[in-house]
Amino acid sequence: MKESEIRALTESQRTFFESGKTLSINYRIRALQKLYTAIKNNERSILDALREDLGKGDMEAFMCEVGLTMSEITYMLKHVKKFAAARHVMTPITNFHSNSIICPCPYGNVLIMSPWNYPFLLSMEPLVDAIAAGNTVILKVSAYSPKTSEVIKDLIEGIFPSEYVAVVDGGREENSSLLSMHFDKIFFTGSQAVGREVLKKAADNLTPVTLELGGKSPCIVDNSADIKLAARRIVFGKFLNCGQTCVAPDHILCDSRIKDELVARIKKEIIRQFGRNPLGNKNYGKIINRKHFDRLLSLMDKDRISFGGGFDEEALRIEPTLMDGVTFDDAVMQEEIFGPLLPVLTYDDFDLMLKQTDKGPHPLALYIFSNDNTNISKALKRCRFGGGCINDVVVHLATPEMPFGGFGESGMGAYHGRFGFETFSHQKSILDKKQWLDLPMRYQPYRKIYEMMMRIFLK
């Protein structure tokens, strides 16, 4: 799409928002209902597109993308009237007699930029929240997941006029054109490098931004953990979507005393969940493109591989790979892995490990497997991160009552459920002052009032 077309699109959306149609709660509800029905009717096409782009099996694609999207719509339909209603809060005596009211209002014209790793969910979920909050939306879908982007574009164009919700596809040229426009809110999910550029461009117009990024999310396993259960859940979360999940455990930090047992259990779990030939498992995903495939291969130090390591260049598949004897100086620890490589590092001093962990860039997630409440408390209090789990991985993002977002280098702002509605809303503070009482002490001249107050308070 040309820059002139994008400009015309943003102007048409601004005009549509100014018409006031999206301020109606019933209008928003009808839009969400249309979206839900369209997703349900196009489920097969969505699942097929996700398989073609990322090799996802139907169950994984529904569980992690389509199902979560429909759940968010259902949740928002149930609560949007309450979220959009004005809320009365306490008024201090200094503003007697008044009513203090918080009124949520939509930002206006919103830009949502979605990634390729969960191309349906991470396009639709923020879109649901933005629609519920009453905005118009331009959704920029990823060029790296073309089949899913095509399905999303067809789906949205089939139910919404472009002046209300529009999908823009394409690559860097379209991204640059969009970021040169003036939006009222930008929501970006993707890499830290691109996130920095989005923030720089948004600063030109002082546009508020929500950044959902990533990072090297650690998974701590101490010597009190249930090793069998930890291995099972770590393997599930790490190799889901072939490791291309922003909240996947990036690496394991385990007590040196239980390392051998944990590694052995993880090997058994990989075989149990993916078979002895994961490359032949039709429900095991693939790497998104050759660029990322080659990057991952460059991180696979053959001397560190203790299990897996096989790959299929033609299919862009890499086996679930366990790397042992890894140190923080190895290449695999210098960047977010975002693939099916799982390094195992050890510690001897729990407190020192936490201190070193918190010195680095703050991750999107932190996980701890432990039955030691003291260790759990230390990890949660001393480490700064976006969110996480105790004795599980990844699944915290499926709870609509909790905010999902990063911290520091892993992002800013949060969404899901009410927090998603608030992310796309401005909270207006309104003081409704009554007219029957007008205290004179607020007005000039202040001298007599000051002397009176001094006599009262200095007695």
DATAFEN-V850447 format. One record per backbone hydrogen bond with DSSP energy under -1.0 kcal/mol. CO is the residue of the C=O (numbers start at 1). NH is the residue of the N-H. E is the energy in kcal/mol with one decimal. If there is no record, write none. Layout:
co:nh:e
CO:NH:E
CO:NH:E
This chain:
co:nh:e
2:6:-2.2
3:7:-2.6
4:8:-2.1
5:9:-2.1
6:10:-2.5
7:11:-2.2
8:12:-2.1
9:13:-2.1
10:14:-2.2
11:15:-2.2
12:16:-2.2
13:17:-2.6
14:18:-2.2
17:20:-1.8
20:23:-1.2
21:24:-1.3
24:28:-1.7
25:29:-2.4
26:30:-2.4
27:31:-1.9
28:32:-2.3
29:33:-2.4
30:34:-2.3
31:35:-2.1
32:36:-2.4
33:37:-2.3
34:38:-2.4
35:39:-2.3
36:40:-2.4
37:41:-2.5
38:42:-1.4
42:46:-2.2
43:47:-2.6
44:48:-2.3
45:49:-2.0
46:50:-2.3
47:51:-1.9
48:52:-2.1
49:53:-2.6
50:54:-2.3
50:56:-1.2
51:55:-1.8
54:286:-2.2
57:61:-2.7
58:62:-2.6
59:63:-2.9
60:64:-2.7
61:65:-1.3
61:66:-1.7
62:67:-3.4
65:69:-1.8
66:70:-2.4
67:71:-2.2
68:72:-2.0
69:73:-2.1
70:74:-2.5
71:75:-2.5
72:76:-2.4
73:77:-2.8
74:78:-1.7
75:79:-1.5
76:80:-2.6
79:83:-2.5
80:84:-2.4
87:102:-2.8
92:95:-2.0
93:96:-1.8
97:434:-2.2
99:432:-3.3
100:89:-2.4
101:430:-3.3
102:87:-2.6
103:428:-2.5
105:426:-3.5
108:136:-2.3
109:184:-2.8
110:138:-2.7
111:187:-2.9
112:140:-3.4
113:189:-2.1
118:122:-2.6
120:123:-1.1
120:124:-2.9
121:125:-3.0
123:127:-1.1
124:128:-2.9
125:129:-1.8
126:130:-2.4
127:131:-2.6
128:132:-2.5
129:133:-1.7
130:135:-2.2
131:134:-1.5
136:110:-2.8
137:166:-2.3
138:112:-2.6
139:168:-2.7
140:114:-2.6
145:149:-2.2
146:150:-2.2
147:151:-2.0
148:152:-2.6
149:153:-2.4
150:154:-2.4
151:155:-2.6
152:156:-2.8
153:157:-2.4
154:158:-1.3
156:159:-1.3
156:160:-2.5
161:164:-2.0
161:165:-2.1
164:137:-2.5
166:139:-3.3
168:141:-1.7
171:175:-2.3
172:176:-2.8
173:177:-2.2
174:178:-2.6
175:179:-2.4
178:181:-1.4
185:111:-2.5
186:210:-2.4
187:113:-3.0
188:212:-3.0
191:195:-2.2
192:196:-2.1
193:197:-1.2
194:198:-2.5
195:199:-2.3
196:200:-2.1
197:201:-2.4
198:202:-2.5
199:203:-1.6
202:205:-1.1
202:207:-2.4
208:186:-2.1
210:188:-2.8
211:412:-2.0
212:190:-2.1
215:217:-1.4
217:250:-3.2
217:251:-1.1
218:367:-2.2
219:253:-2.9
220:369:-3.2
221:255:-2.1
222:225:-1.5
225:227:-1.2
226:230:-2.7
227:231:-2.6
228:232:-1.9
229:233:-2.4
230:234:-2.7
231:235:-2.3
232:236:-1.8
233:237:-2.4
234:238:-3.0
235:239:-1.9
239:242:-1.7
240:243:-1.3
241:244:-1.9
243:245:-1.5
245:248:-1.7
251:219:-1.8
252:345:-2.9
253:221:-2.4
254:347:-1.8
255:258:-1.7
258:262:-2.5
259:263:-2.9
260:264:-2.1
261:265:-2.2
262:266:-2.6
263:267:-2.2
264:268:-1.9
265:269:-2.3
266:270:-2.3
267:271:-1.8
268:272:-2.5
269:273:-2.8
270:274:-2.4
271:275:-2.0
277:280:-1.9
278:281:-1.4
281:284:-1.8
289:293:-2.0
290:294:-2.9
291:295:-1.8
292:296:-2.2
293:297:-2.1
294:298:-1.8
296:299:-1.0
297:300:-1.1
299:301:-1.4
301:304:-2.0
304:324:-2.8
307:322:-2.3
310:319:-3.0
312:316:-1.1
312:317:-1.9
316:287:-3.4
317:312:-2.9
321:342:-3.1
322:306:-2.7
322:307:-1.4
323:344:-2.6
327:330:-1.4
330:333:-1.7
331:334:-1.8
339:341:-1.2
340:321:-2.7
342:323:-2.6
343:252:-2.6
344:326:-1.1
345:254:-2.7
347:256:-2.3
349:353:-2.3
350:354:-2.1
351:355:-2.0
352:356:-2.4
353:357:-2.4
354:358:-2.2
363:386:-1.9
364:387:-1.2
366:389:-1.1
367:220:-3.4
368:391:-3.2
369:222:-2.1
372:376:-2.4
373:377:-2.4
374:378:-2.3
375:379:-2.4
376:380:-2.3
377:381:-2.1
378:382:-2.9
379:383:-1.5
387:366:-1.4
389:368:-1.7
393:395:-2.6
394:397:-1.7
395:398:-1.6
396:399:-1.3
399:402:-1.7
404:415:-2.0
407:410:-1.7
408:411:-1.6
410:213:-1.7
412:211:-2.0
415:404:-2.4
416:419:-1.3
417:421:-1.9
418:422:-2.5
419:423:-1.7
420:424:-1.3
422:425:-1.3
424:107:-1.2
426:105:-2.6
428:103:-3.0
430:101:-3.1
432:99:-2.0
440:443:-1.9
446:450:-3.0
447:451:-2.5
448:452:-2.1
449:453:-2.4
450:454:-2.3
451:455:-1.9
452:456:-1.6
453:457:-2.7
454:458:-2.0
